[in-house]
Amino acid sequence: MKEPLQKSGIPENKAFVIREMRDPYFDKQWHAHPEYQLVAILRGSGTRYIGDHIKPFKGGDTVLTGPGLPHVWRSDNAYFDPANGLDIHGIVIYFPENFLGEGSMEKEEFEEISNLLVHAARGLEITGKTNQKVVALMKEMVNLTGVPSIIKLLQILHILAESSEIKPITQVNYSYNHPVSEKDRMGEILDYILKNFKEKITLQEVASLANMSESAFSRYFKSRVNKSFSDFLGDVRISNARKLLQDEDLNISQVCFESGFPTLSNFNKQFKDRIGKTPLAYKKEFIEPF
């Protein structure tokens, strides 16, 4: 198993790292790292886990996460079968708070950017025109080096710091306070849930996977995602249902069973409790009028 809190590895001779991702699928390992991360999904779809939040993603998803905030962009199951011919494309930037030098963000000139970085502790979803501007600049950055690349990063952070098109992702009370050296089982657990959420998954089954008793697993799981296993599994199923309602021509019953709900009434209730509207009302938002 991999450690969840060592991922980016910025070389000592670099202020930050930018990487263009062109792979069969996004890394499915739940992880975090001591740097800030700005990621733009250009192509690909799946489920995004950030702290205690779950949401489907596709091209256009752009997010800034702070140090130590666990996350994973887990591609849909179809991406893991080479026969499907699918691939992903994205850009990721890793940078430390002091990428301009020790104490730089404490200067008056960087007050707005410093405030942005504080809020990034909860993860920030970037939307609207701000998203478009930031992604365009990130595409330009891929081909830059030296001072021009640092100027471009500052430009991006300045745009984000002044934008009102940014939404916090995790709950206010979410925190991850587990040691960096911990051999964490969460990546394996999340991967198992994503592969099997359409079937019945019991607490006993997943606790056994983690080699724990049910009570120990329940405490362990809640301490990391800020919710019970049953609530988390429900969120995974709702996330899949939202994606199907948005993108696929399926009726509500088909979406219900494709998302792992035992009955239509149970699906309708859970969906409305979490999203605030029925699946049918949600689906109508994404149907283009004639």
N, C-alpha and C positions, 0 to 999 in steps of 0.2 A: 504493500500500500504506500501511497505517496503522502508526504507531509503537506498539509493544506496551506502553509504560510511561507513557502519559498518558491517563487515562480519566475520573476522577471530577470533578476540578476543583471543590473546595469553595470557595465565595466567601470573601473575606477577612473579611466581616462575619458569618460563620456559624461556630459551633463544630463542627457536623457537618451532614451532609445525609442525609435519608431520602427515598426515592422509591418509590412504588407503581408496579409495572410491569404494564401491561395492553397487550399488543402481539400481533401475529400470531405472532411467534417471539422467542426470546431471541437477543441479539446474538451472531452467529457468529464475531466477531473475537477471536482469541487476544490477550490483553492483560494488563497489570498496572498498578499505580499506587502512589504513595507513601503511601497511607492504608490503614488496616485496613478490611476489608469484611465485613459480616455479611449474608448473603443467605438468605432463606427462599423456597423454591419452593412456591407454593400450588396451581398447576395447570400442567401441561405435562410433556413427557417428552423425553428425548434422551440425550446422552452428555456426561459431565462430565470435563473435563481440568483437573487442578490439579498444576502442576509436572511430576513424572514419573509421576503416577497417573491412571488412566482407570477410570471407573465409570459405569454407566447411572444416570440420575436420573429421578425423577417427583415428583409432589406429595408434600410432606413432607420433602424434602431441605433441610437447613439446615446452613450451613457458615460458619466464620469464617476468613478468610485474612489474612495479615500483609502488610506493605508489600513491593512488589517480587516477589511470588510470582505467576508467570504462570498464568492460568486462563481457561477459557471454559465456559459452559453452552451447548452446541450442540444446538439443537432437532432432533428427528427430521426426516428429509427431507420427510415429509408436511406439516410445518408451513409449508414454503416454497411450497406450492401453494395459492393462495387458494381454489381450487375445493373443497378439503377442509373449509373452514369452521372450521379449528382456531385456537385462540389460547392465550396463556399469561397467567399471573398470578403475580406475586411481589412481595416487598418487599426492598429493599436499603438498608443503612445504611453510609455512608462516614464514618469519623472518624479524625483524626490522634491520635497518642499524647498530645499535649499539648492535647487539646480542653478541658481544665479550666484551662489555663494552663501556661506553661513550667515544667518541673520538677515538675509536680504528681504524676506517677506515681512519683517518687522518695521521696515522703512515706511514713511508716510506715503510715498509714491505708489506703494503696492497694497495699500489698505483694502481696496475693493477686491483685488485678487486674493488677498489673505482671507477675507470673509468668505469668498467662494470656496476656498479650500477647506475651511471649517465646516461648511454645509455639506461638502462632499463626503463627510463621514457617514452620512445616511444614504449615499448614492444619489446621483442626480440624473434624471431623464431629460434629454434635450429635445425640444420639439419645435415645430413651426419653422419660420424663416431662419431662426438662430441655428437650427439643425442643418439647414441647407448651406448656410454660410460656413459653419464649422467643418462640415464634411468636405466642401470645396477646398478649404484651406489645408485640411489633412491630406487630400490628394496631391496638392502642390508640395507639401512637406516631404513626401516620400522621395522626391528627387533632389532635395536640398541637403547641404551639409554645412558645417561651420556656423558662423554668426548668422547668416540668413535663416537657417533652420531655427535658431533660438528666437530670432525676431518674430518668425511666423508662429511659434508656440506662444509667445507673449501676446501676439495679436489674438489668437484663439481664446486665451484665458481672459483677455480684456473684454472680448465680445460676450463670453459667458458671464463674466462678473456684472455686466450691465444689463443682461437680458432678464425679461420677465417670463420667458418661455422655458422655464426650468422647473421641474417638479421633483420633490424628494421622494425616494423610493421606499426605504424601510420605515417601520414605525419609530416614533420618537424614543421609545424605551429599549430599542434593540441594541445589544452590544455583544461583542465576541471577546471574551477574556481568557481564552485558553492558551496554553504555552505554545510557542513556535515549534518546539521540538516534538510536540504530541503526534504520535502516529495515528492519524484520524481515519475513522472508518466511513466518514460521511460520503466520500466519493463513490465508494462501492454501494452504499445504501441508496443513494440518489439514482445511480445507474440502474439498480435493480427495480426501483419504483417506476422509472421511466420505461423500462422494457416490459413491465408487467401490470401497469395500472388498469388496463382494460379487463383484467381478470380479478378475481377476489384475492385480496392480500390481507392476511391477518397479522396482528401484532406479534403473535407467537412466531410466525414464519420469519418476519424481519428481525426480531430479537435473536432468533437462532442464527441468522446470517451474520449478525454482529457478535455472535458468541457471548450473549448476555441473557440474563433473566428478563422477563417482560417488564418488571418494575424498574430494574436498572437501566434497561434500554429506554423506557419512557422518560426517565430523568435525563439521561444522556442526550436523547434526541431533542427534547424541549429546551435544554440549555444551549443548544446550537442554532436552532431555527425559531425560537421564541413561540412555538406552538406545539400542540400535541401531534402525535403521529397521525391520528385519524383526521384531524383538521388539515394537516399538511397534504395527506393523500386526497382529501376532498378538493383542496386548492389545485392540485395537479390535474385532477379530472376536469374541474371547471376551466382551467387554462386551456386544456385540449378542446373542450367544447366551444370556447370562445373562438378559437382558431378555425374550427370546422364551420361554425356559424358565419364567420366572416368570409371564408375563402372557398367553401365547398357548397355544391348544390345538393344538400341533403335535407330531408325533413327532420323535424324535432325528434321523432322517435329514433331515427338512425343516428343522430348526433348523441342522443342519450346512451345508446348501447355501445357506440364506438368510443365513448369516453369512460366506460366502465361502471355506469350507474345501474343498479339492479332493476329499478322500475322508473317509469316516466314521472310518476308523482314525486318520487324522491329526487329526481333530477330537477324538476321544476322548482321544488322547494329550496334545494341547496343553491341553485343558480340565483334565484331571487334574493335569498338571504345574503349572498356574497356580492352580487352585482347590482342589486336594487331594482331589477326589472326581470320580466319573464324571458326565457330563451327566444320566444317568438318575437317579442318587442325588440330584443337585442338584434336579432337577425334582420329585421326590417330596416334597421339603421344602415345596413350595408347593401341593401338592394337598390340598384340605380333605377330611378323612375324612367318610364318610357318617354 
